[in-house]
Amino acid sequence: MPPRPPSLPAEPVAVPAPRAPATLAAPPAPWLTTRSAGVLAHLSSLPGEYGIGNLGRGARAFVDFLAESGVRYWQICPIGPTGFGDSPYQLFSASAGNPYFIDLGELVTCGLLTEAETAPLRRLPAATVDYGWLYADFWRVLALAADRFAASGADTFDGFGSYGDFRRTHATWLQPYADFMALKGHFGGWAWPTWPAAYARWTPALHASLPASVRAESERHAFYQYLFFGQWDRLRAHARDRGVGLIGDVPIFVALDSADTWRNRAVFRLDASGRPLAVAGVPPDYFSALGQLWGNPLYDWAYLRETGYAWWLDRLRAAFELYDVVRLDHFRGFDTFWEIPADAPDARTGAWRRGPGLEFFSAVRAALPGARIIAEDLGYIGPDVVNLRRAAGLPGMKILQFAYGHDANNANLPHFYPPDSVAYTGTHDNITARGWLESLQPPYAAKITEYFGLDGTHSAWPVIRATLATVSRLAVIPVQDLLDLPASATLNRPGTTEGNWQWRFTAEQLGSLRRDKAAILRHWISLYDRTGDRPVKDFSEPPEAT
């Protein structure tokens, strides 16, 4: 069982000088050429029988609902293994999948587990994630499955292909990650910069020298990834067969306490002991008066440039093996990022530093010419970030909840949206649409009531319809808004550390959506030409013959 990691103590650091901006040739043509709709729902929120959403029956039923409703995209938060705080934006690995999302029912059906062994997990709540109880029971049960598979001597499980081939295909990240997780358990969950010097960085020689108990645990973690990706591939195939594409999230930063940082220390600005010289976050904004102190290590962009951004390109290639579209989180950090002293108590004392800019996206375009990327360009960003996004040929994001009172220009009012954008009622970081409407104060309440034609209701559905009606080529609705739920269904509240990432919807709620809302959603998607089956053209043509 991976222990919960204690916090890593910080220490004072020096501030590096800013870098000069780079240049890029003419931007590529936009990839958003059709109008379509998507739904945002993280895997942890799905219906499931074992305490958290998983890749099994509930996920397939959700895909079926999307297809029946005419929805072309399912957007998901990062799917990696989470650390302390359970945030999918603070992962132990940017490449691995979260074992919590493995459908244990399949392991029961195939004989690796018994119903009795999974019974404690089936007793966990269906409408929330109790991470404490999940942590206590899940790893013990999953280890039983790994040990039985190892004892069987088999090379395949349930049609997932050769386990040996899987390990060879993913060797670059899989062995370091498995060793990292095993060593975390061995060292009581402490962050890797606190480990003995002999374990300060991963090498093949280190793996060969691990104690027997650590190597055994490492073997379990490698097997968990085989199960995860086997089930992921099946789910993606099901979605593809139903005409539903997957939008995945790639956070700009990785966690300090991660296999990525442990194995690739030169990529990050760390001192000799592996501690960060400065950390990431954002200044005070809409979400928090203290800003957001994320604590992630910052990149050594000079080193990355010298290597042709190879580490980042490998990361994006891996993402596009999992997703059809990637949402690049905190896009503005590629233009300028907020650098915070490592010992700062909050984010207010940071300073803006220059990121890699256009040169980075030139390298991405050369290496991944067909990449479909959404730029998460939210917050107070200024013209430089807009120019970077346009030069890179990427659509940005618009949030209807930010329509009034968020910025002086009201750039999130629908009548200002550009076609090459993605419109949302809200994101995983927003309160639900109903909760937002119920919390509005004058004068914004009156303006929003009139603008969206609410006529006295706090229902999310008029806002959903307005989102689908925008000129944005892609419109994405969080599943909580489709369910018309109050603020208590909010998934994450930035700047807070408790109660996040716990909300789930049940199989009964999904059944209600399919029964009561699929038809109206499909009708609106057709009404606003969001079927995704024909390119949008900027000229008139004769009507089709009837």
C-alpha positions, -999 to 999 in steps of 0.1 A, spaced: 0 0 0 15 34 -10 17 55 22 2 90 22 31 114 16 40 139 43 46 175 31 81 184 20 97 213 39 107 243 18 138 264 20 148 299 7 160 301 -29 175 325 -55 154 339 -84 167 334 -119 168 361 -145 139 362 -171 144 349 -206 139 367 -239 108 358 -259 111 336 -291 95 337 -325 74 314 -347 64 313 -384 29 318 -396 3 300 -375 -13 267 -387 -49 266 -398 -73 261 -369 -82 225 -363 -117 233 -350 -135 233 -383 -169 218 -372 -194 226 -345 -198 200 -318 -206 195 -281 -189 179 -252 -195 170 -216 -170 173 -188 -169 145 -162 -139 132 -144 -134 95 -140 -136 97 -103 -171 111 -105 -186 83 -126 -209 56 -112 -191 26 -99 -193 -2 -73 -160 2 -55 -159 36 -39 -149 57 -69 -157 59 -106 -138 34 -127 -132 23 -163 -159 -4 -163 -196 -6 -167 -204 29 -154 -180 45 -178 -194 26 -208 -229 36 -198 -219 73 -196 -204 70 -232 -237 55 -243 -256 85 -229 -232 109 -247 -237 91 -280 -275 90 -276 -275 127 -269 -254 136 -300 -224 147 -278 -191 142 -297 -166 147 -269 -160 135 -233 -136 158 -214 -117 142 -185 -94 156 -159 -58 141 -156 -60 103 -151 -28 98 -132 -21 85 -97 -29 112 -71 -9 121 -41 -17 139 -9 -49 159 -13 -62 136 -41 -59 162 -68 -55 150 -104 -33 181 -109 -7 168 -84 3 134 -97 29 108 -88 34 104 -126 24 122 -157 25 89 -176 9 63 -153 -28 57 -148 -45 59 -114 -50 23 -101 -82 35 -83 -99 36 -117 -93 -1 -124 -127 -19 -125 -123 -46 -98 -155 -63 -110 -136 -75 -141 -109 -90 -118 -136 -108 -99 -151 -122 -132 -118 -134 -144 -108 -150 -111 -81 -128 -97 -103 -116 -69 -134 -129 -50 -167 -111 -42 -159 -115 -5 -125 -97 -9 -141 -67 -27 -171 -65 -4 -156 -37 19 -152 -15 -12 -187 -22 -24 -200 -8 10 -184 26 3 -207 56 -6 -220 58 -41 -225 96 -43 -191 106 -29 -155 94 -27 -143 86 8 -106 87 1 -96 76 36 -116 44 34 -107 39 -2 -70 42 6 -73 17 35 -90 -10 15 -82 -6 -22 -45 -13 -22 -48 -44 -1 -73 -59 -25 -55 -49 -56 -22 -64 -43 -40 -98 -40 -48 -97 -77 -12 -88 -86 2 -116 -65 -22 -142 -80 -13 -131 -115 24 -134 -107 20 -168 -91 1 -180 -122 30 -175 -145 7 -161 -171 17 -135 -197 -18 -123 -206 -49 -113 -187 -84 -111 -202 -73 -102 -237 -51 -73 -227 -22 -86 -247 12 -97 -235 23 -83 -202 59 -87 -212 52 -66 -244 35 -40 -223 65 -36 -200 89 -33 -230 67 -8 -248 64 14 -218 98 8 -203 109 44 -205 85 55 -177 71 23 -163 100 9 -144 111 42 -128 75 49 -118 70 14 -103 103 17 -84 93 52 -72 60 40 -58 76 10 -41 103 32 -26 77 57 -13 62 28 6 96 17 18 104 52 31 71 58 49 56 80 22 82 108 24 89 129 -7 119 116 -27 143 146 -18 143 133 18 153 98 8 189 86 15 214 98 -11 217 63 -26 181 67 -38 184 103 -50 178 95 -86 166 66 -107 190 45 -128 189 9 -141 216 1 -115 194 15 -87 166 -8 -98 189 -38 -98 200 -30 -62 166 -26 -46 158 -48 -16 137 -78 -24 106 -64 -7 108 -32 -26 113 -51 -59 82 -72 -51 61 -40 -45 75 -25 -77 63 -56 -96 28 -50 -83 28 -14 -94 39 -24 -129 10 -49 -131 -15 -23 -119 -5 -2 -150 -10 -32 -172 -46 -35 -159 -53 2 -161 -42 6 -197 -59 -26 -208 -92 -13 -194 -85 22 -208 -79 8 -243 -113 -10 -241 -131 21 -229 -116 42 -256 -125 16 -283 -161 17 -270 -161 55 -272 -147 54 -307 -173 29 -318 -200 52 -304 -186 83 -321 -173 99 -289 -138 114 -288 -118 119 -256 -104 152 -245 -77 148 -219 -60 173 -197 -22 178 -196 -12 200 -166 16 224 -175 35 214 -143 43 181 -127 45 175 -90 78 177 -71 71 144 -54 67 125 -86 86 99 -106 89 125 -134 109 149 -113 129 121 -95 140 106 -129 144 138 -149 160 162 -124 178 182 -151 145 193 -166 136 212 -134 151 240 -114 162 221 -83 191 224 -59 216 197 -53 194 179 -28 164 179 -52 145 207 -35 129 234 -58 146 267 -63 112 283 -67 76 270 -72 46 276 -94 13 292 -87 -8 321 -97 -13 356 -82 -45 367 -64 -74 363 -88 -111 355 -91 -107 323 -71 -85 334 -42 -74 367 -26 -41 350 -16 -34 336 -51 -28 299 -55 4 283 -42 7 251 -62 42 242 -51 52 225 -83 89 228 -94 95 252 -123 111 241 -155 147 249 -166 136 262 -199 172 269 -210 180 232 -206 148 221 -224 156 244 -253 190 229 -256 175 195 -259 149 205 -285 121 203 -258 124 165 -260 110 158 -226 79 179 -233 74 164 -268 76 129 -254 50 139 -228 26 152 -255 31 122 -277 21 99 -248 -10 121 -242 -21 118 -278 -18 80 -275 -46 83 -249 -67 112 -261 -81 126 -293 -77 162 -281 -55 176 -254 -65 205 -232 -32 222 -222 -37 234 -187 -24 269 -176 -14 279 -212 -4 313 -201 26 297 -183 43 292 -217 43 329 -221 49 341 -186 46 321 -154 43 332 -117 75 323 -98 71 321 -61 98 318 -35 99 282 -23 94 292 14 65 317 7 34 311 28 11 320 -1 13 332 -37 12 370 -32 50 374 -32 57 359 -66 68 376 -98 62 371 -135 90 354 -155 93 347 -192 83 313 -205 95 296 -237 69 313 -258 64 307 -295 95 287 -300 81 259 -279 49 256 -300 70 257 -332 87 225 -318 54 210 -310 40 217 -344 70 202 -361 69 170 -340 31 167 -338 17 184 -369 -18 170 -365 -20 177 -328 -54 190 -317 -48 212 -286 -71 234 -266 -53 263 -247 -66 268 -212 -61 306 -213 -83 316 -183 -75 343 -158 -62 379 -163 -38 372 -192 -32 403 -213 -25 407 -250 8 387 -251 -9 355 -241 -36 360 -267 -10 367 -294 8 335 -284 -23 314 -286 -33 328 -320 2 324 -334 2 288 -322 -32 283 -339 -49 271 -308 -85 277 -297 -89 292 -262 -116 289 -236 -146 310 -227 -166 306 -194 -202 318 -192 -199 321 -154 -173 349 -160 -197 368 -182 -202 397 -158 -180 411 -131 -150 389 -139 -130 414 -160 -135 450 -172 -140 440 -208 -166 413 -201 -147 391 -226 -167 361 -215 -200 375 -226 -212 352 -254 -216 380 -279 -178 386 -278 -168 350 -284 -147 341 -314 -156 310 -334 -122 294 -328 -129 289 -291 -144 264 -266 -173 276 -246 -181 262 -211 -208 269 -186 -180 263 -161 -150 241 -155 -139 216 -128 -128 247 -108 -161 265 -110 -192 263 -88 -220 245 -106 -242 267 -128 -272 264 -105 -250 272 -75 -236 302 -94 -271 315 -103 -283 311 -67 -253 330 -53 -255 360 -76 -258 395 -60 -271 428 -75 -264 442 -99 -251 411 -117 -281 390 -108 -304 413 -127 -281 415 -157 -276 378 -160 -313 371 -155 -321 394 -184 -292 383 -206 -300 345 -203 -338 349 -201 -339 331 -168 -375 343 -160 -371 337 -123 -355 303 -125 -321 292 -112 -320 262 -134 -287 255 -153 -306 246 -185 -311 281 -199 -273 287 -194 -267 253 -211 -288 263 -241 -270 297 -243 -236 278 -243 -248 256 -271 -260 286 -291 -227 305 -290 -205 308 -321 -178 288 -303 -171 258 -324 -170 235 -294 -193 238 -263 -186 217 -232 -210 212 -203 -200 198 -169 -222 168 -160 -232 185 -128 -249 212 -149 -267 186 -170 -280 172 -137 -289 208 -126 -272 204 -92 -266 230 -66 -232 243 -53 -227 212 -31 -219 193 -63 -189 214 -71 -159 192 -78 -130 215 -68 -127 248 -50 -93 264 -59 -73 277 -29 -89 251 -6 -75 218 6 -104 199 19 -136 184 4 -123 185 -32 -125 158 -59 -151 138 -39 -183 145 -58 -199 116 -78 -231 109 -96 -249 77 -93 -262 51 -118 -297 63 -110 -288 99 -119 -273 88 -151 -304 68 -159 -325 98 -152 -303 119 -176 -307 93 -204 -345 90 -198 -353 127 -193 -327 149 -210 -310 130 -239 -338 139 -263 -337 177 -255 -299 177 -256 -299 160 -289 -325 184 -302 -305 215 -291 -273 200 -306 -291 196 -339 -307 230 -337 -274 248 -331 -256 227 -358 -234 209 -332 -236 175 -348 -199 177 -358 -206 162 -393 -199 192 -416 -173 219 -417 -183 254 -410 -179 276 -441 -176 314 -443 -196 318 -475 -231 310 -487 -242 281 -509 -275 271 -526 -297 250 -503 -295 213 -506 -323 197 -528 -351 182 -507 
